[in-house]
Amino acid sequence: MIAPSYVVEMAAYSRWQNDNIYRICDEIGEEERVRDRGLFFGAIHNTLDHICVVNRAILTYIDGTMPERTPPGQVVWPDWEDLKRTRLMQDDQLAAGGRDWTEGWLAEDVAIQNPRFDDPPVFPRWVMVVQLFNHQTHHRSQVTSALHAMGIDYGNTDIPWRPGAGYFAG
């Protein structure tokens, strides 16, 4: 079981990491963002799009409804500015979740309504919230690896070093 404080910390961490990646991706330009780099989803842009698609699905699932179906590998936000707006909106939703989601709500079971399942699996919401944060981290690491291969110093990714976290004096 997780507490709302976990959501607060992970939402802040995810925003920090997303801000870093999207800033760097603005700097490298569209040609480099859409170049096939052999990532699971090919390009950096496609990978960042996939993160937002899955975030959208999980945020819908935890409300107990079926998300919009997206064929695997389909780019939903091909326009970079649209993708950035979507990512910012999702970061805002997660930050609000840290303020609004109670331990009781996180502990409630939800059925994962999906036409692929004859017998929908049931999970506590907190499992899906943890999955959302882990999924983002997994695919952001693919992007940071691609940036590293391009010779770009991505910077720190450790939670205690998040600006504003207050874990270190001075």
Secondary structure, 3 states (H helix, E strand, C coil): CCCHHHHHHHHHHHHHHHHHHHHHHHHHHHHHHHCEEEECCEEHHHHHHHHHHHHHHHHHHCCCCCCCCCCCCCCCCCCHHHHHHHHHHHHHHHHHHHHHCCHHHHHCEEECCCCCCCCCCEEEHHHHHHHHHHHHHHHHHHHHHHHHHCCCCCCCCCHHHCCCCCCCCC
